[in-house]
Amino acid sequence: MKKVKAFTLMELLIGMIISTIVISFCYMSYTLIYKQFMNYKTIKMELVQALELNSVLNNDIGNSELVVFDNNELTLLNKQNEILKYNFNETEILRKSVDIIDTFKLKPINIVPHYLANENNLSNVLLSFSFDAIVLGEQEHFQFSKLYDAEMVVNDAIQNLQND
């Protein structure tokens, strides 16, 4: 009589138990890594939004001829007489150009405009502009300023005198 070589029932059970333990460790590791990746992605997106807004707004203010702030709306006029508007809502900041609207998911608080003619705020022409926003759970300060040429300053002063 020939003896057939095969696994016993006990060997099969031990193999299944060991493979179940290995598979459960792999699944737990995958779950942990996935959660860390999603947390990293959220943090990265929030930082990118803040840095992108800072860069774009600095660039837009620097390239503009005139910056006006009124009713939580920043209006920029460039050399080609194109109008660009930033609307500061409670939940986001909208950047509106002729045919494009960009959304920055930052909540602006403590918006402080500084006008060119400070006496009685006769002018809406903006000299500097600052606001705070919550980035990664901490309040971050954003500061922007515009340097005008002498002609612009004199014309604004003359216009304010005429309005008196």
C-alpha positions in Angstrom: 0.0 0.0 0.0 1.3 3.4 -1.0 1.2 6.3 1.4 -0.2 9.5 0.0 1.6 12.7 1.1 -0.8 15.5 2.2 -1.4 18.2 4.8 -3.2 17.3 8.0 -6.2 19.2 9.1 -4.1 20.7 12.0 -1.5 22.0 9.6 -4.2 23.7 7.4 -5.7 25.4 10.4 -2.4 26.7 11.7 -1.6 28.1 8.1 -5.0 29.8 8.0 -4.5 31.4 11.4 -1.1 32.7 10.5 -2.3 34.1 7.2 -5.3 35.8 9.0 -2.9 37.5 11.4 -0.6 38.7 8.6 -3.5 40.0 6.6 -5.0 41.9 9.6 -1.7 43.6 10.3 -1.5 44.6 6.6 -5.0 46.1 6.7 -4.4 47.9 10.0 -1.1 49.4 8.5 -2.9 50.5 5.3 -5.7 52.1 7.4 -3.2 54.0 9.5 -1.2 55.2 6.5 -4.3 56.3 4.6 -5.5 58.4 7.6 -2.1 60.0 7.9 -2.1 60.7 4.1 -5.6 62.3 4.3 -4.5 64.5 7.3 -1.4 65.5 5.4 -3.4 66.3 2.3 -5.8 68.5 4.3 -2.9 70.4 5.9 -1.2 70.9 2.6 -4.3 72.2 0.8 -4.9 74.8 3.6 -1.3 76.0 3.4 -1.4 76.1 -0.4 -4.6 78.2 -0.3 -2.9 80.7 2.1 0.3 80.9 0.1 -1.5 81.2 -3.2 -3.7 84.0 -1.9 -0.7 85.9 -0.5 1.2 85.5 -3.8 -1.7 86.4 -6.1 -2.9 89.4 -4.1 0.6 90.8 -3.8 1.1 90.4 -7.5 -2.3 92.0 -8.4 -1.8 94.9 -6.0 1.7 95.5 -7.4 0.6 95.5 -11.0 -2.4 97.7 -10.4 -2.6 101.4 -10.9 -5.4 102.1 -8.4 -6.6 100.1 -5.4 -10.0 101.0 -3.8 -11.7 99.3 -0.8 -15.4 99.7 -0.1 -17.9 97.4 1.6 -15.6 94.4 2.0 -14.7 94.5 -1.7 -11.2 95.3 -2.9 -11.2 96.8 -6.5 -8.0 96.9 -8.5 -7.6 98.8 -11.8 -4.6 97.9 -13.9 -2.8 99.8 -16.8 -5.1 98.2 -19.4 -8.2 99.5 -17.5 -9.2 96.0 -16.6 -11.0 95.7 -13.3 -10.2 92.9 -10.8 -12.3 92.5 -7.6 -11.7 90.7 -4.4 -14.8 90.0 -2.3 -14.1 89.2 1.4 -17.0 87.0 2.6 -17.4 85.4 6.0 -16.4 82.0 4.7 -14.1 82.6 1.7 -12.3 85.2 -0.5 -13.5 85.5 -4.1 -11.2 86.9 -6.8 -13.3 88.0 -9.8 -11.8 89.0 -13.1 -13.6 89.5 -16.4 -14.5 85.8 -17.0 -12.8 83.9 -14.2 -13.7 83.5 -10.5 -11.2 82.1 -8.1 -12.2 80.9 -4.6 -9.8 80.9 -1.6 -11.2 78.9 1.3 -9.9 81.2 4.0 -12.1 83.0 6.5 -11.0 86.6 6.7 -11.4 88.4 10.0 -10.2 91.8 11.3 -10.1 93.5 7.9 -8.3 96.9 8.3 -7.9 99.2 5.4 -5.6 102.3 5.5 -6.6 105.0 3.0 -4.4 107.4 1.1 -6.2 110.5 2.6 -6.8 109.6 6.2 -8.5 112.8 7.3 -12.2 111.9 7.6 -11.7 109.0 5.1 -12.4 111.3 2.1 -10.8 108.9 -0.3 -11.5 105.2 -0.9 -8.0 104.9 -2.5 -6.1 102.3 -0.5 -2.6 102.7 0.8 -2.3 99.5 2.8 -4.6 96.6 3.6 -4.5 93.9 6.2 -6.6 91.0 7.5 -6.3 87.9 9.6 -7.3 84.4 8.7 -7.3 81.1 10.4 -4.6 78.8 8.9 -4.0 75.4 10.4 -5.9 76.4 13.5 -3.8 79.5 14.2 -4.5 83.1 13.3 -2.2 84.4 10.6 -1.8 88.0 9.6 -1.8 89.1 5.9 -0.5 92.6 5.1 -0.5 94.2 1.6 0.5 97.7 0.6 0.5 99.8 -2.6 3.1 102.5 -3.5 1.6 105.2 -5.7 3.4 107.6 -7.9 3.4 111.3 -7.0 0.9 112.2 -9.8 -1.7 109.8 -8.3 -1.3 111.2 -4.8 -1.6 114.8 -6.0 -4.7 114.0 -8.1 -6.3 112.3 -5.2 -5.6 115.2 -2.9 -7.0 117.7 -5.4 -10.1 115.6 -5.9 -10.6 115.5 -2.1 -10.3 119.3 -1.9 -12.8 119.7 -4.6 -15.3 117.4 -2.8 -15.1 119.7 0.3 
